[in-house]
Amino acid sequence: MTKKKNIPIFKKKISIEGSVIFLMGPIGTFFSRVASFLEKNDIKTFKISFPLYEYGFKKSSRLTYSEDIYQFKEFLEKIIIKENIKHIFMYGNVLIPHKQALKLCEELNRKGHFINSHIFELGYLRPNFVTLEDKGVNYDSGFLFDRNFYEKQKPYGNFPVPINHGLRIRKIWKLITFFNHSFKNYKIVEFAHKLQPKPIYLWFQLKGFILKFFYRIVEKNLKKKCFSKSPFFMVILQVATDSQILKGSNFKDNYEFIYYVIKEFSNAELKNTNLIFKHHPRDRGYTNYSKFILEISKEFNIEDKTFYIHDFPLSKIFRNRFCKGTVLINSTVGYQSLFHSIPIKSLGITPYNLEGLSHQNDLVSFFRNPAKVNKLLFNKFYRYILENSQINGNFDGYFPFESVFTFLNNR
């Protein structure tokens, strides 16, 4: 008898009850693939076609909008009512049209015109998952419950093993779309964001690709020194313009976060323990904090204990016997740290920032005596998050459409 594979199961399936409209999707062709799947199941789809063009949609499904973005809500409401739209799909909830759409959904639902919002995002559980929530994601997630809620959930007997679906052959469309968007001067977000690229971002992307190999060589000995001799705490940096910082924390930027962490580490007065900052891989070509970290660590006389690195496998870090804890704002790294039972201190709004998972006292006390991870609580938390929001697939390769969507007429 063949042994049944212990694979992740997404249980919160989306029941499609009528016409669908797509707003901005992840850079690439993922939303057009979703539209094609729905159309094959006799669902009428529409695509709001902003000046930031998205490839793969039928011309007949496109509804062009290039007017003032702050007037988009009125335009969308007319379409929803005229076409009897039942579902709105979007990527993330920080873009101006997406914020307006979510607000409109709330207003229409209160009036009795029911419409479902569906928000895709990169996986909370990296690297083989895609996130799907209905009201918000990340700092606006629908999973911001207290410990008591998660205590009542069921744990896994054994953690499921996600399938790595390998080569993402459609990534070429990311490059094409990113290039196209870089030369479109049409505001869709309140602050600098990679979904609103500029021409200079093309250089930053190329620079980041080159630096990946450069840092692999020049940081080789530094990483050996960081991870092989002394206990250490990891500090995970967000993308510089990430809404997790701007909207989901009390920090105005990474500089303020870095300063605070170094100051508190100094106040902890630890002996023979290092502080290691890890740069965000998606921000490699855009920013560099080496001079600032050195300057602040010298200010607090801990320059011999403070390090700054790029690209290194997180699983190796968290399996390292010297790793004492992780400091972050709201990074998906928090889930990985907890999975390996490495204590965390979250300084932002995140589902895992609760007693039993994240250290609840000040940062100095975390450095001195980090609260242990409650393994059973994490098991329950992990299962609930996975089964209700995590889809084992990716935007540019395999995606299990049949396992995610059901249709009212097929019940």
C-alpha positions as CSV (number, residue, x, y, z in Angstrom):
1,M,0.0,0.0,0.0
2,T,1.3,3.4,-1.0
3,K,1.9,5.7,2.0
4,K,-0.2,8.8,1.8
5,K,1.9,12.0,1.5
6,N,1.6,14.5,4.3
7,I,1.1,17.6,2.2
8,P,-0.3,21.0,3.2
9,I,-4.1,21.4,2.8
10,F,-5.7,24.8,2.1
11,K,-9.2,24.5,3.6
12,K,-10.7,27.9,3.1
13,K,-11.8,27.4,-0.5
14,I,-13.3,30.3,-2.4
15,S,-16.8,29.7,-3.6
16,I,-17.3,31.7,-6.8
17,E,-20.9,32.9,-6.9
18,G,-20.9,35.2,-9.9
19,S,-19.0,37.7,-12.0
20,V,-15.4,38.6,-11.0
21,I,-13.4,41.8,-11.3
22,F,-9.6,42.0,-11.1
23,L,-7.6,45.0,-9.9
24,M,-3.8,45.1,-9.8
25,G,-2.2,41.7,-9.5
26,P,1.4,40.7,-8.6
27,I,3.9,41.7,-11.3
28,G,3.6,39.1,-14.0
29,T,0.7,37.1,-15.4
30,F,-0.8,35.4,-12.4
31,F,-4.1,37.2,-12.4
32,S,-4.6,36.5,-16.1
33,R,-4.1,32.9,-15.3
34,V,-6.8,33.0,-12.6
35,A,-9.1,34.8,-15.0
36,S,-8.6,32.1,-17.7
37,F,-9.3,29.3,-15.2
38,L,-12.5,31.0,-14.0
39,E,-13.7,31.7,-17.6
40,K,-13.2,28.0,-18.4
41,N,-15.7,27.4,-15.6
42,D,-18.3,29.8,-17.2
43,I,-17.5,32.7,-14.9
44,K,-17.6,36.2,-16.4
45,T,-14.5,38.2,-15.6
46,F,-13.5,41.8,-15.9
47,K,-10.1,43.5,-15.6
48,I,-9.6,47.1,-14.6
49,S,-6.9,48.1,-17.0
50,F,-4.8,50.9,-15.4
51,P,-2.0,52.6,-17.3
52,L,0.3,50.2,-15.6
53,Y,-0.5,47.5,-18.1
54,E,-0.9,43.8,-17.1
55,Y,-0.5,41.1,-19.8
56,G,-2.6,38.1,-20.6
57,F,-6.1,39.4,-20.3
58,K,-8.6,39.2,-23.1
59,K,-9.3,42.6,-24.7
60,S,-13.0,42.1,-24.3
61,S,-12.6,41.8,-20.5
62,R,-10.6,45.0,-20.1
63,L,-12.2,48.2,-18.6
64,T,-9.8,51.1,-19.0
65,Y,-9.3,53.5,-16.2
66,S,-6.6,56.3,-16.4
67,E,-8.3,59.1,-14.6
68,D,-7.6,60.6,-11.2
69,I,-6.8,57.6,-9.0
70,Y,-8.6,59.2,-6.0
71,Q,-11.8,59.1,-8.0
72,F,-11.5,55.4,-8.8
73,K,-14.0,54.4,-6.1
74,E,-16.9,56.0,-7.9
75,F,-15.9,54.3,-11.2
76,L,-15.6,50.9,-9.6
77,E,-19.0,51.2,-7.8
78,K,-20.8,51.8,-11.2
79,I,-19.1,48.8,-12.7
80,I,-19.9,46.6,-9.7
81,I,-23.6,47.5,-9.8
82,K,-23.9,47.4,-13.6
83,E,-22.2,44.0,-14.0
84,N,-23.5,42.5,-10.8
85,I,-20.0,41.8,-9.6
86,K,-19.7,39.3,-6.7
87,H,-15.9,39.0,-6.3
88,I,-13.0,41.5,-6.3
89,F,-9.4,40.2,-6.6
90,M,-6.3,42.3,-5.7
91,Y,-2.7,41.9,-4.7
92,G,-2.0,43.4,-1.3
93,N,-4.0,46.2,0.3
94,V,-1.7,49.2,0.2
95,L,-2.3,50.5,-3.3
96,I,-4.7,53.4,-3.5
97,P,-7.3,51.6,-5.7
98,H,-7.2,48.6,-3.4
99,K,-7.8,50.6,-0.3
100,Q,-10.8,52.3,-2.1
101,A,-12.1,48.9,-3.3
102,L,-12.0,47.4,0.2
103,K,-13.8,50.5,1.7
104,L,-16.4,50.2,-1.1
105,C,-17.0,46.5,-0.4
106,E,-17.8,47.4,3.3
107,E,-20.2,50.2,2.2
108,L,-22.0,48.0,-0.3
109,N,-22.3,45.1,2.1
110,R,-23.9,47.3,4.7
111,K,-26.4,48.3,2.0
112,G,-27.2,44.7,1.2
113,H,-25.2,44.5,-2.0
114,F,-22.9,41.7,-1.0
115,I,-19.5,41.4,-2.6
116,N,-16.5,39.4,-1.6
117,S,-12.9,40.8,-1.5
118,H,-9.9,38.4,-2.0
119,I,-6.4,39.6,-1.4
120,F,-3.4,37.7,-2.6
121,E,0.1,38.3,-1.1
122,L,3.4,36.5,-0.9
123,G,3.4,33.5,1.3
124,Y,3.6,34.0,5.1
125,L,5.2,30.6,5.2
126,R,8.1,30.8,2.7
127,P,9.2,29.8,0.2
128,N,6.5,27.4,-1.3
129,F,3.3,29.2,-0.4
130,V,1.0,32.0,-1.6
131,T,-1.2,33.9,0.8
132,L,-4.9,34.5,0.3
133,E,-7.0,36.5,2.8
134,D,-10.3,38.3,2.4
135,K,-10.1,41.6,4.4
136,G,-6.4,42.5,4.7
137,V,-2.9,41.0,4.9
138,N,0.3,41.4,7.0
139,Y,-0.3,44.1,9.6
140,D,-4.0,44.2,8.5
141,S,-4.3,40.4,8.6
142,G,-7.5,38.6,9.7
143,F,-5.4,36.5,12.0
144,L,-4.6,39.1,14.7
145,F,-6.2,37.0,17.5
146,D,-5.1,36.6,21.1
147,R,-3.4,33.5,22.6
148,N,-6.8,32.1,23.8
149,F,-8.1,31.9,20.3
150,Y,-5.1,29.8,19.1
151,E,-5.0,27.7,22.2
152,K,-8.5,26.3,21.1
153,Q,-7.2,25.2,17.7
154,K,-6.1,21.7,16.8
155,P,-2.4,20.9,16.4
156,Y,-0.7,18.8,13.7
157,G,0.4,15.3,14.5
158,N,3.3,15.9,12.1
159,F,3.9,19.1,10.2
160,P,3.0,18.8,6.5
161,V,5.8,19.0,4.0
162,P,5.1,21.5,1.2
163,I,5.9,20.6,-2.4
164,N,8.5,22.6,-4.1
165,H,7.2,23.0,-7.6
166,G,10.5,24.0,-9.0
167,L,11.3,26.3,-12.0
168,R,8.9,29.2,-12.3
169,I,9.0,29.5,-16.0
170,R,6.7,32.6,-16.2
171,K,9.2,34.8,-14.4
172,I,10.1,36.4,-17.7
173,W,6.8,38.2,-17.6
174,K,7.8,39.8,-14.3
175,L,10.8,41.5,-16.2
176,I,8.6,42.6,-19.1
177,T,5.9,44.0,-16.8
178,F,8.4,45.7,-14.5
179,F,10.1,47.3,-17.4
180,N,6.8,48.5,-18.8
181,H,5.6,49.9,-15.5
182,S,8.9,51.7,-14.9
183,F,8.1,54.2,-17.6
184,K,4.5,54.9,-16.7
185,N,3.9,58.0,-14.6
186,Y,0.6,57.1,-13.0
187,K,0.3,57.2,-9.2
188,I,-1.2,54.1,-7.5
189,V,0.4,54.2,-4.1
190,E,1.1,56.9,-1.5
191,F,4.8,56.1,-1.0
192,A,7.7,54.6,-2.9
193,H,6.8,51.0,-3.7
194,K,8.1,48.3,-6.1
195,L,4.6,47.9,-7.6
196,Q,5.1,51.5,-8.8
197,P,8.6,51.3,-10.2
198,K,10.7,54.1,-11.7
199,P,13.3,53.9,-14.5
200,I,16.1,54.0,-11.9
201,Y,14.6,50.8,-10.3
202,L,15.8,48.9,-13.4
203,W,19.3,49.8,-12.5
204,F,18.7,48.8,-8.9
205,Q,17.4,45.4,-10.0
206,L,20.5,44.8,-12.1
207,K,22.7,46.1,-9.4
208,G,21.0,43.8,-6.9
209,F,21.6,40.8,-9.1
210,I,25.3,41.6,-9.4
211,L,25.7,42.3,-5.7
212,K,24.2,38.9,-4.9
213,F,27.4,37.2,-6.2
214,F,29.7,40.0,-5.0
215,Y,28.5,39.6,-1.4
216,R,28.8,35.8,-1.6
217,I,32.5,36.2,-2.2
218,V,33.4,39.2,0.0
219,E,31.3,38.2,3.0
220,K,32.4,34.6,3.1
221,N,34.9,35.0,5.9
222,L,32.7,37.4,7.7
223,K,29.8,34.9,7.8
224,K,32.2,32.2,9.2
225,K,33.1,34.6,12.0
226,C,29.5,35.5,12.7
227,F,28.1,32.0,12.9
228,S,30.8,29.7,14.2
229,K,32.3,31.2,17.4
230,S,29.9,33.1,19.7
231,P,26.2,33.2,20.6
232,F,24.3,35.7,18.5
233,F,20.9,37.4,17.9
234,M,19.6,37.9,14.4
235,V,18.0,41.2,13.4
236,I,15.9,41.0,10.2
237,L,15.6,44.2,8.1
238,Q,12.5,44.9,6.1
239,V,12.4,46.4,2.6
240,A,13.1,50.1,3.1
241,T,9.7,51.2,1.8
242,D,7.8,48.3,3.2
243,S,4.3,49.2,4.5
244,Q,5.2,46.8,7.4
245,I,7.4,49.6,8.7
246,L,5.4,52.7,7.5
247,K,1.9,51.4,8.6
248,G,2.6,48.3,10.8
249,S,5.1,49.7,13.3
250,N,6.0,52.8,15.3
251,F,9.2,53.2,13.3
252,K,9.5,55.7,10.4
253,D,12.2,53.7,8.6
254,N,14.9,51.1,8.9
255,Y,17.4,53.6,10.3
256,E,15.2,54.3,13.3
257,F,14.7,50.6,13.8
258,I,18.5,49.9,13.6
259,Y,19.3,52.7,16.0
260,Y,16.8,51.4,18.6
261,V,18.0,47.8,18.4
262,I,21.7,48.7,18.7
263,K,20.9,51.0,21.7
264,E,18.9,48.3,23.5
265,F,21.5,45.6,22.8
266,S,24.1,47.9,24.3
267,N,21.9,48.5,27.3
268,A,21.6,44.7,27.8
269,E,25.3,44.6,28.5
270,L,25.9,41.1,27.3
271,K,29.3,39.4,27.2
272,N,30.5,37.3,24.3
273,T,27.3,37.8,22.3
274,N,27.0,39.3,18.9
275,L,24.2,41.2,17.0
276,I,23.9,40.3,13.4
277,F,21.8,42.4,11.0
278,K,20.6,40.7,7.8
279,H,19.7,42.8,4.8
280,H,16.5,42.0,2.9
281,P,17.3,40.2,-0.3
282,R,14.7,42.2,-2.3
283,D,16.3,45.4,-1.2
284,R,19.9,44.4,-2.1
285,G,20.3,46.8,-5.0
286,Y,18.4,49.7,-3.4
287,T,19.9,50.3,0.0
288,N,23.0,49.6,2.1
289,Y,23.2,50.2,5.9
290,S,26.8,49.3,6.5
291,K,28.1,52.8,7.3
292,F,25.1,53.6,9.5
293,I,25.3,50.4,11.5
294,L,29.1,50.9,12.0
295,E,28.5,54.5,13.1
296,I,25.8,53.7,15.6
297,S,27.6,50.6,17.0
298,K,30.6,52.8,17.6
299,E,28.4,55.4,19.3
300,F,27.4,52.7,21.8
301,N,30.9,51.0,21.9
302,I,29.8,47.7,20.6
303,E,31.3,47.8,17.1
304,D,33.2,44.6,17.8
305,K,29.9,42.8,18.5
306,T,27.8,44.1,15.6
307,F,27.8,42.6,12.1
308,Y,25.9,43.2,8.9
309,I,25.4,40.5,6.2
310,H,23.5,39.8,3.0
311,D,22.0,36.5,1.7
312,F,22.5,33.5,3.9
313,P,20.1,30.5,4.3
314,L,17.8,31.1,7.2
315,S,17.4,27.4,7.9
316,K,21.1,27.2,8.6
317,I,21.0,30.2,10.9
318,F,18.1,28.9,12.9
319,R,19.7,25.4,13.2
320,N,22.9,27.0,14.5
321,R,23.4,26.1,18.1
322,F,24.7,29.7,18.8
323,C,21.5,31.4,17.6
324,K,19.7,32.9,20.7
325,G,16.9,34.8,19.1
326,T,15.5,36.9,16.3
327,V,14.5,40.6,16.4
328,L,12.2,41.9,13.6
329,I,9.2,44.1,12.8
330,N,6.8,42.0,10.8
331,S,8.8,39.7,8.6
332,T,7.8,36.3,7.4
333,V,11.1,35.3,8.9
334,G,9.2,35.3,12.2
335,Y,7.3,32.2,11.1
336,Q,10.6,30.4,10.2
337,S,12.3,31.4,13.4
338,L,9.3,30.0,15.4
339,F,9.3,26.8,13.3
340,H,12.8,26.2,14.5
341,S,11.8,27.2,18.1
342,I,14.1,30.2,18.0
343,P,12.7,32.9,20.3
344,I,11.5,36.1,18.6
345,K,10.8,39.7,19.6
346,S,8.4,41.4,17.2
347,L,8.4,45.2,17.1
348,G,5.4,45.5,14.8
349,I,1.8,44.4,14.2
350,T,1.8,40.7,13.3
351,P,-0.3,37.6,14.0
352,Y,2.6,35.9,15.9
353,N,3.2,38.8,18.3
354,L,1.4,37.2,21.1
355,E,2.2,35.6,24.5
356,G,3.8,32.2,24.0
357,L,5.2,32.9,20.6
358,S,6.8,36.4,20.8
359,H,8.6,37.9,23.8
360,Q,6.1,40.3,25.4
361,N,8.4,42.4,27.5
362,D,10.9,45.1,26.4
363,L,13.8,44.4,24.1
364,V,16.5,44.7,26.7
365,S,14.8,41.8,28.7
366,F,14.6,39.8,25.4
367,F,18.4,40.1,24.9
368,R,19.0,39.1,28.5
369,N,16.5,36.3,28.8
370,P,14.4,35.6,25.7
371,A,11.0,33.9,26.3
372,K,11.0,30.4,25.0
373,V,8.6,29.4,22.2
374,N,5.6,27.4,23.3
375,K,5.9,24.6,20.8
376,L,2.3,23.3,21.1
377,L,0.9,26.8,20.8
378,F,3.0,27.4,17.7
379,N,1.9,24.0,16.2
380,K,-1.8,25.1,16.6
381,F,-1.0,28.6,15.3
382,Y,0.9,27.3,12.3
383,R,-1.9,24.9,11.4
384,Y,-4.6,27.5,11.6
385,I,-2.6,30.0,9.5
386,L,-1.7,27.4,6.9
387,E,-5.1,25.8,6.5
388,N,-6.9,29.2,6.3
389,S,-4.6,31.3,4.2
390,Q,-1.6,29.4,2.7
391,I,-1.7,27.8,-0.7
392,N,1.1,25.5,-1.7
393,G,2.0,27.0,-5.1
394,N,3.5,30.2,-6.6
395,F,2.6,33.1,-8.8
396,D,5.0,32.3,-11.6
397,G,4.7,28.5,-11.8
398,Y,2.4,25.8,-10.6
399,F,-0.8,27.0,-8.8
400,P,-3.5,24.5,-7.7
401,F,-6.5,26.4,-9.1
402,E,-8.8,23.4,-8.7
403,S,-8.0,23.1,-5.0
404,V,-8.6,26.8,-4.3
405,F,-11.8,27.6,-6.2
406,T,-15.2,26.0,-6.2
407,F,-18.3,27.0,-8.1
408,L,-21.8,27.5,-6.9
409,N,-23.3,25.8,-10.0
410,N,-21.0,22.7,-9.5
411,R,-22.1,22.0,-5.9
